[in-house]
Amino acid sequence: MKEACGVVGIVAPGRGVAHLCYDSLYALQHRGQESAGMATFNNQQITVVKDNGLVSHVFADTTLRALAGSLVIGHTRYSTSGSANWTAAQPVFRSAGASGFAIAHNGNLTNTSELADKAGIQVTSMLSDSDLVAELLAREVENGHTLAQALSIVLSIAEGAFSMVILEANAIHAVRDPYGFRPLCLGRLGAEDAPEGWVVASESPALDVIGASFVREIQPGEMLTITNEGVTSTQLLEPAGEKQKLCIFEFVYFARPDTYLMGHQVHTTRRRMGELLAGQSHVEADIVMGVPDSGVPAAEGYAKASGIPFGYGLVKNRYIGRTFIAPDQNKRAASVRRKLNPLRENIEGQRLIVVDDSIVRGTTTQALVKMLRDAGAKEVHLRISSPPFMWPCYFGIDTPTRDDLLAANNSIPEMNAFIGSDTLEFITLANLRSAIQLDGECCDACLTGNYPAPTPVALGASGGRW
């Protein structure tokens, strides 16, 4: 019932919106490789096409040409519990109202059981939180409320993370939760004084790829309603605080390096992470290398600050998805060799500083270090551009309990011994915050245990479940 995905919504009269959505979803493929889908409105009905697989596998040109209309929403998905299945693909459709509606959701609700019990809905392993929201909205619409009114009613009692796009006849609504856990931004097609259409998306590259100009980020609790006539804004939900709580791992890992979040380009923040990490201590080495992709900018920054040459030691297979977001642990571990291959001539006999973005369970890092040793590395010094990942995330990252987290149960020397590196060091939380250059505007609960929103379980002082 947990997910963190990519969403897109486009209103562009007279344009082939399905083809535009395809390109935008392609730019968000890194946020989920399990399934993809679109829903369009063609002035008469909503049509949904979705399936398991990558965007390029789900949509052929003939399919896109058949998806007529001037409004479309799209979704790329990965699951964070259980295996992928077709029924969990999005957008989710309900037939309530004149033309029905469809929802695409990025995030994870933390009170699904409470919401389901209150509505008399049976929670099953096949029911996602997106399905639950759709069902609750459908009931409100059937009771005579408009979809906008239904969103206000349902989302006011929903807890957790949600950035949603919702399609109905002649309108798209884009809503962000009161904390702003997951990103969502607005773009404009055409000139400022004569817009040809509007786009909402999880990340700004989804705007760039279709020639849209970035306008602004959607604020916590805000709802945008987009029609052929333009954009209107409503403060649907009261913001949870003075500062939003965007997931700090959007900067460390999730977002593309060319994404702009809260006025900062992600690539620049990752370079600063490496620079500050290098300043924490010194180790003699011959080469600094990054683990593709998100570890590379940090390695560049580390090399610049330390004076140790930057080099490439790993080649990434571009057709393999992210190991961290593979749906189960066996697939995560098995995919390391398929994903990365060492450049032996750059590695053999060398003392390596290897910069990676995070250590969660530790198994993929362990396999990586062994791979480098097998390729002839003389020394392997691991430097991690995030602090130890010690607490489960309930807002969309695949960490259900502390039992799964290496740093929650081991000291850094013990982690180093388990992984097999010569030395291991993490960036400090103060340096990570400094690199991002935001003051209290990110959720860092996975690093600190300080949750800004209610969690679905009570946590004891040790992080165990009560």
C-alpha positions as CSV (number, residue, x, y, z in Angstrom):
1,M,0.0,0.0,0.0
2,K,3.0,2.3,-0.3
3,E,4.3,4.0,-3.4
4,A,6.4,6.9,-4.6
5,C,6.0,7.5,-8.2
6,G,5.9,10.1,-11.0
7,V,2.8,12.0,-12.1
8,V,2.0,14.3,-15.0
9,G,-1.1,16.3,-15.9
10,I,-1.4,18.3,-19.2
11,V,-4.2,20.6,-20.6
12,A,-3.3,21.7,-24.1
13,P,-6.2,22.4,-26.6
14,G,-5.4,21.5,-30.1
15,R,-2.3,19.5,-29.2
16,G,-1.6,15.8,-29.2
17,V,-1.6,15.6,-25.4
18,A,-1.0,11.8,-25.3
19,H,2.3,12.2,-27.1
20,L,3.2,15.1,-24.8
21,C,2.4,13.0,-21.8
22,Y,4.5,10.1,-23.2
23,D,7.6,12.3,-23.3
24,S,6.9,13.7,-19.9
25,L,6.5,10.3,-18.4
26,Y,9.7,9.2,-20.1
27,A,11.5,12.0,-18.3
28,L,10.1,10.6,-15.0
29,Q,10.9,6.9,-15.7
30,H,13.5,7.0,-12.9
31,R,10.7,7.4,-10.4
32,G,9.2,4.0,-11.2
33,Q,9.7,1.2,-13.7
34,E,7.0,-1.3,-12.8
35,S,4.0,0.2,-14.6
36,A,2.9,3.2,-16.6
37,G,-0.5,4.6,-17.5
38,M,-2.4,7.5,-18.9
39,A,-6.0,8.7,-18.8
40,T,-7.4,11.2,-21.4
41,F,-10.7,13.0,-21.8
42,N,-12.0,13.5,-25.4
43,N,-15.0,15.7,-24.7
44,Q,-17.2,12.7,-24.2
45,Q,-15.5,10.1,-22.0
46,I,-12.4,9.2,-20.1
47,T,-10.1,6.5,-21.5
48,V,-7.5,4.8,-19.4
49,V,-4.6,2.8,-20.8
50,K,-2.1,1.2,-18.3
51,D,0.0,-1.9,-18.0
52,N,3.1,-3.3,-16.3
53,G,6.4,-2.3,-17.8
54,L,8.3,0.8,-18.9
55,V,6.7,3.7,-20.6
56,S,8.1,2.7,-24.0
57,H,6.7,-0.8,-23.5
58,V,3.2,0.2,-22.5
59,F,2.6,2.8,-25.2
60,A,3.0,2.3,-28.9
61,D,2.5,5.2,-31.4
62,T,-0.8,3.7,-32.5
63,T,-2.0,3.7,-28.9
64,L,-1.0,7.3,-28.4
65,R,-2.8,8.4,-31.6
66,A,-6.0,6.8,-30.4
67,L,-5.9,8.7,-27.1
68,A,-7.6,11.9,-28.3
69,G,-8.6,14.9,-26.3
70,S,-7.0,18.0,-24.8
71,L,-6.6,16.7,-21.2
72,V,-4.4,13.9,-20.0
73,I,-2.9,12.6,-16.8
74,G,-0.1,10.1,-16.5
75,H,1.8,7.9,-14.0
76,T,4.9,5.8,-13.6
77,R,5.0,3.5,-10.6
78,Y,7.1,1.4,-8.3
79,S,5.8,-0.6,-5.4
80,T,7.3,-0.6,-1.9
81,S,5.7,-3.7,-0.5
82,G,5.0,-7.0,-2.2
83,S,5.5,-7.6,-5.9
84,A,4.3,-5.6,-8.9
85,N,0.8,-6.5,-10.2
86,W,-1.4,-5.1,-13.0
87,T,-4.2,-4.1,-10.6
88,A,-1.9,-1.6,-8.9
89,A,-1.1,0.2,-12.1
90,Q,-2.4,3.8,-12.3
91,P,-4.3,6.0,-13.1
92,V,-7.1,4.6,-11.0
93,F,-10.6,5.2,-12.6
94,R,-14.1,5.5,-11.0
95,S,-17.3,5.9,-13.0
96,A,-19.0,8.2,-10.4
97,G,-20.4,11.4,-11.8
98,A,-21.2,12.4,-15.4
99,S,-18.0,11.2,-16.9
100,G,-16.2,9.6,-14.0
101,F,-12.7,10.5,-12.9
102,A,-9.1,9.2,-12.8
103,I,-6.4,9.6,-10.2
104,A,-2.6,9.4,-10.4
105,H,-0.8,9.5,-7.0
106,N,2.7,9.9,-5.8
107,G,3.2,9.2,-2.1
108,N,1.9,7.1,0.7
109,L,-1.1,7.5,3.1
110,T,-0.4,6.5,6.7
111,N,-4.0,6.1,7.9
112,T,-5.5,3.8,5.3
113,S,-6.8,1.3,7.8
114,E,-8.6,4.1,9.7
115,L,-10.1,5.5,6.6
116,A,-11.2,2.2,5.3
117,D,-12.7,1.1,8.6
118,K,-14.6,4.4,8.9
119,A,-16.0,3.8,5.4
120,G,-16.7,0.1,5.8
121,I,-14.2,-0.8,3.1
122,Q,-12.3,-4.1,3.5
123,V,-8.5,-3.6,3.3
124,T,-6.8,-6.3,1.2
125,S,-3.4,-6.7,-0.3
126,M,-4.8,-5.7,-3.6
127,L,-6.1,-2.4,-2.4
128,S,-3.7,0.5,-2.8
129,D,-4.1,3.8,-1.0
130,S,-4.8,5.4,-4.4
131,D,-7.7,2.9,-4.9
132,L,-9.0,3.8,-1.4
133,V,-8.9,7.5,-2.1
134,A,-10.7,6.9,-5.4
135,E,-13.4,4.9,-3.7
136,L,-13.9,7.5,-1.0
137,L,-14.1,10.3,-3.6
138,A,-16.6,8.3,-5.7
139,R,-18.9,8.0,-2.7
140,E,-18.8,11.7,-2.1
141,V,-19.5,12.4,-5.8
142,E,-22.4,10.0,-5.8
143,N,-23.8,11.9,-2.7
144,G,-24.0,15.0,-4.8
145,H,-20.7,16.8,-4.2
146,T,-18.6,18.1,-7.0
147,L,-15.2,16.4,-7.4
148,A,-13.5,19.5,-6.0
149,Q,-15.7,19.4,-3.0
150,A,-15.1,15.6,-2.6
151,L,-11.3,16.2,-2.7
152,S,-11.7,18.8,0.1
153,I,-13.7,16.3,2.2
154,V,-11.6,13.2,1.7
155,L,-8.1,14.7,1.7
156,S,-8.9,16.7,4.9
157,I,-9.0,13.4,6.8
158,A,-6.1,11.7,4.9
159,E,-2.7,11.6,6.5
160,G,0.7,11.1,5.0
161,A,2.2,12.1,1.7
162,F,0.3,12.7,-1.5
163,S,0.9,14.7,-4.7
164,M,-2.0,13.8,-6.9
165,V,-3.4,14.7,-10.3
166,I,-7.1,14.0,-10.9
167,L,-8.8,14.1,-14.3
168,E,-12.5,14.7,-14.7
169,A,-14.6,16.0,-17.6
170,N,-12.9,19.3,-18.9
171,A,-10.6,19.7,-15.9
172,I,-7.5,18.5,-14.1
173,H,-6.9,19.0,-10.4
174,A,-3.4,18.9,-8.9
175,V,-3.1,18.6,-5.2
176,R,-0.2,18.5,-2.7
177,D,-0.4,17.3,0.9
178,P,-0.1,19.9,3.7
179,Y,3.5,19.0,4.4
180,G,4.7,19.0,0.8
181,F,6.5,15.7,1.2
182,R,6.6,14.9,-2.5
183,P,7.4,17.4,-5.3
184,L,4.9,18.8,-7.7
185,C,5.4,21.8,-10.1
186,L,3.5,23.8,-12.7
187,G,4.7,24.6,-16.2
188,R,3.4,26.7,-19.1
189,L,3.2,25.8,-22.8
190,G,3.7,28.8,-25.0
191,A,4.4,32.4,-24.3
192,E,3.6,34.0,-20.9
193,D,1.2,36.4,-22.4
194,A,-0.4,33.8,-24.7
195,P,-0.3,30.3,-23.0
196,E,-1.1,27.4,-25.2
197,G,-1.5,25.0,-22.3
198,W,-0.5,24.0,-18.8
199,V,1.5,21.1,-17.3
200,V,1.9,19.8,-13.8
201,A,4.6,17.2,-13.1
202,S,6.6,15.6,-10.3
203,E,9.9,17.1,-11.6
204,S,10.9,20.0,-13.8
205,P,12.6,17.9,-16.5
206,A,9.1,16.6,-17.4
207,L,8.3,20.2,-18.4
208,D,11.6,20.8,-20.2
209,V,11.2,17.7,-22.5
210,I,8.0,19.0,-24.0
211,G,9.1,22.7,-24.3
212,A,7.1,23.9,-21.3
213,S,8.5,26.7,-19.1
214,F,8.7,26.2,-15.3
215,V,6.3,28.6,-13.5
216,R,6.5,27.5,-9.9
217,E,6.1,24.7,-7.4
218,I,2.7,23.9,-6.1
219,Q,2.5,24.8,-2.4
220,P,1.7,22.4,0.5
221,G,-2.1,22.0,0.8
222,E,-2.7,23.9,-2.5
223,M,-5.0,22.6,-5.3
224,L,-4.7,23.9,-8.9
225,T,-7.6,23.4,-11.2
226,I,-6.6,23.5,-14.9
227,T,-9.1,23.8,-17.8
228,N,-8.9,25.0,-21.4
229,E,-9.5,28.5,-20.0
230,G,-6.6,28.5,-17.6
231,V,-5.4,27.8,-14.1
232,T,-7.1,28.6,-10.8
233,S,-5.6,28.1,-7.3
234,T,-7.3,27.1,-4.1
235,Q,-5.8,26.6,-0.7
236,L,-7.6,23.3,-0.3
237,L,-5.9,22.2,3.0
238,E,-4.2,24.2,5.7
239,P,-0.4,24.0,5.5
240,A,1.0,21.9,8.3
241,G,3.6,24.5,9.3
242,E,5.5,27.5,8.3
243,K,8.0,25.4,6.2
244,Q,7.3,22.6,3.9
245,K,8.8,19.1,4.5
246,L,10.0,18.0,1.1
247,C,11.7,14.6,1.4
248,I,15.4,15.1,1.8
249,F,16.1,12.1,-0.3
250,E,14.7,13.9,-3.3
251,F,18.0,15.8,-3.2
252,V,20.2,12.8,-2.3
253,Y,18.7,10.1,-4.5
254,F,15.3,10.2,-6.0
255,A,15.2,13.3,-8.3
256,R,17.0,13.7,-11.6
257,P,20.2,15.8,-11.3
258,D,18.7,18.4,-13.7
259,T,15.6,18.9,-11.6
260,Y,15.0,22.1,-9.8
261,L,13.6,21.7,-6.3
262,M,12.7,24.7,-4.1
263,G,15.0,26.9,-6.2
264,H,18.0,24.6,-6.2
265,Q,19.3,22.4,-9.0
266,V,19.8,18.9,-7.6
267,H,23.1,18.4,-9.4
268,T,24.6,21.4,-7.7
269,T,23.5,20.3,-4.2
270,R,25.0,16.8,-4.8
271,R,28.3,18.4,-5.8
272,R,28.2,20.4,-2.6
273,M,27.5,17.2,-0.6
274,G,30.8,15.7,-2.0
275,E,32.8,18.9,-1.2
276,L,31.6,19.0,2.4
277,L,32.1,15.2,2.8
278,A,35.7,15.6,1.7
279,G,36.3,18.2,4.3
280,Q,35.2,16.0,7.1
281,S,38.4,13.9,7.0
282,H,41.3,12.9,4.8
283,V,42.4,9.6,3.4
284,E,45.2,8.8,1.0
285,A,43.9,7.5,-2.3
286,D,44.6,7.5,-6.1
287,I,41.2,8.1,-7.5
288,V,37.7,9.3,-6.5
289,M,34.9,7.5,-8.3
290,G,31.1,7.8,-8.0
291,V,28.5,5.0,-8.1
292,P,26.2,5.9,-11.0
293,D,24.1,7.8,-11.2
294,S,23.4,9.9,-8.1
295,G,26.8,9.2,-6.6
296,V,28.7,10.8,-9.5
297,P,28.1,14.5,-8.8
298,A,29.0,14.0,-5.2
299,A,32.2,12.2,-6.3
300,E,33.0,15.2,-8.6
301,G,32.6,17.5,-5.6
302,Y,34.7,15.3,-3.4
303,A,37.5,15.2,-5.9
304,K,37.5,18.9,-6.4
305,A,37.7,19.6,-2.6
306,S,40.2,16.9,-1.8
307,G,42.6,17.4,-4.8
308,I,42.4,13.6,-5.6
309,P,41.7,12.9,-9.3
310,F,38.2,12.1,-10.3
311,G,37.8,9.0,-12.5
312,Y,35.3,6.5,-13.7
313,G,35.4,3.0,-12.3
314,L,32.0,1.7,-13.0
315,V,29.9,1.4,-16.2
316,K,26.1,1.4,-15.8
317,N,23.8,-0.7,-17.9
318,R,21.2,1.9,-18.8
319,Y,18.5,-0.7,-19.3
320,I,18.5,-1.9,-15.7
321,G,16.3,-0.1,-13.2
322,R,17.3,1.1,-9.8
323,T,18.3,-1.6,-7.3
324,F,17.0,0.4,-4.3
325,I,13.5,0.5,-5.6
326,A,13.3,-3.1,-6.9
327,P,10.2,-4.7,-5.3
328,D,12.0,-7.3,-3.2
329,Q,15.4,-7.9,-1.6
330,N,16.4,-10.9,-3.8
331,K,15.9,-8.8,-6.9
332,R,17.8,-5.9,-5.4
333,A,20.9,-8.1,-4.7
334,A,20.8,-10.0,-7.9
335,S,20.5,-6.8,-10.0
336,V,23.8,-5.3,-8.9
337,R,26.0,-7.3,-11.3
338,R,23.5,-6.7,-14.1
339,K,23.5,-3.0,-13.4
340,L,27.2,-2.2,-12.9
341,N,30.4,-3.5,-14.4
342,P,33.9,-2.4,-13.2
343,L,36.5,-0.7,-15.5
344,R,39.3,-3.0,-14.5
345,E,42.1,-0.9,-16.0
346,N,41.0,2.1,-13.9
347,I,40.6,0.0,-10.7
348,E,43.4,-2.6,-10.6
349,G,46.1,-1.7,-8.1
350,Q,44.4,1.6,-7.1
351,R,43.4,3.0,-3.8
352,L,39.8,4.0,-4.4
353,I,37.5,6.5,-2.7
354,V,34.0,5.3,-3.7
355,V,31.2,7.9,-3.3
356,D,27.6,6.6,-3.1
357,D,24.4,8.3,-2.1
358,S,23.2,6.0,0.7
359,I,23.4,2.7,2.5
360,V,20.0,1.2,3.4
361,R,20.1,-2.5,3.8
362,G,23.8,-2.8,2.9
363,T,23.5,-5.9,0.6
364,T,24.0,-4.0,-2.6
365,T,26.9,-2.0,-1.2
366,Q,28.5,-5.2,0.0
367,A,28.2,-6.7,-3.5
368,L,29.6,-3.5,-5.0
369,V,32.7,-3.6,-2.8
370,K,33.3,-7.3,-3.6
371,M,33.0,-6.5,-7.3
372,L,35.7,-3.8,-6.9
373,R,38.0,-6.1,-4.9
374,D,37.6,-8.8,-7.6
375,A,38.6,-6.2,-10.2
376,G,41.9,-5.6,-8.4
377,A,41.2,-2.6,-6.2
378,K,44.0,-2.2,-3.6
379,E,41.9,-0.3,-1.1
380,V,38.2,0.7,-1.1
381,H,37.2,3.7,1.0
382,L,33.5,4.3,1.1
383,R,32.1,7.8,1.4
384,I,28.4,8.3,1.6
385,S,26.7,11.5,0.7
386,S,23.8,11.0,3.2
387,P,23.9,10.3,7.0
388,P,23.2,6.8,8.3
389,F,19.7,5.8,7.2
390,M,18.3,4.7,10.7
391,W,14.5,5.1,10.7
392,P,11.7,3.7,8.6
393,C,10.0,6.0,6.2
394,Y,6.2,6.0,6.1
395,F,5.9,8.6,3.4
396,G,6.9,6.6,0.4
397,I,10.4,5.0,0.7
398,D,10.8,1.2,0.8
399,T,11.9,0.8,4.5
400,P,9.0,-0.9,6.4
401,T,10.8,-1.6,9.7
402,R,14.1,-0.8,11.5
403,D,15.1,-4.5,11.2
404,D,15.8,-3.8,7.5
405,L,18.1,-0.9,8.1
406,L,21.8,-1.7,8.5
407,A,22.7,1.5,10.4
408,A,19.8,1.1,12.8
409,N,21.4,-2.1,14.2
410,N,25.1,-1.6,13.7
411,S,27.8,0.8,14.5
412,I,29.8,2.4,11.7
413,P,32.8,0.0,12.4
414,E,30.4,-2.9,12.3
415,M,28.8,-1.7,9.1
416,N,32.3,-1.3,7.6
417,A,33.2,-4.9,8.5
418,F,29.9,-6.2,7.1
419,I,30.3,-4.3,3.8
420,G,34.0,-5.2,3.5
421,S,35.4,-1.7,2.8
422,D,38.7,-0.4,4.3
423,T,37.0,2.7,5.8
424,L,33.5,4.0,5.8
425,E,32.3,7.6,6.5
426,F,28.9,9.3,6.1
427,I,28.3,13.0,5.6
428,T,27.0,14.7,8.8
429,L,23.5,15.9,8.9
430,A,24.7,19.5,9.4
431,N,26.7,19.2,6.2
432,L,23.9,17.7,4.3
433,R,21.6,20.5,5.3
434,S,24.2,23.0,4.4
435,A,24.7,21.4,1.0
436,I,21.0,21.7,0.2
437,Q,21.0,25.2,1.6
438,L,17.5,24.9,3.2
439,D,16.7,25.6,6.8
440,G,14.2,23.1,8.2
441,E,12.4,22.8,4.9
442,C,13.0,19.1,4.4
443,C,11.7,15.9,6.1
444,D,14.7,14.0,7.5
445,A,12.9,11.5,9.7
446,C,14.7,8.6,8.1
447,L,17.9,10.1,9.4
448,T,16.7,11.5,12.8
449,G,13.5,9.7,13.8
450,N,11.8,13.1,14.0
451,Y,8.6,12.5,12.1
452,P,6.8,15.7,11.1
453,A,3.5,13.8,10.6
454,P,1.7,11.0,12.3
455,T,3.0,7.5,11.5
456,P,0.9,4.3,11.2
457,V,2.6,2.7,14.2
458,A,3.9,4.0,17.6
459,L,7.6,4.0,17.8
460,G,9.5,3.3,21.1
461,A,12.7,5.0,22.1
462,S,14.6,2.3,20.3
463,G,12.5,2.6,17.2
464,G,10.7,-0.7,17.9
465,R,7.0,-1.0,17.4
466,W,4.8,-0.7,20.6
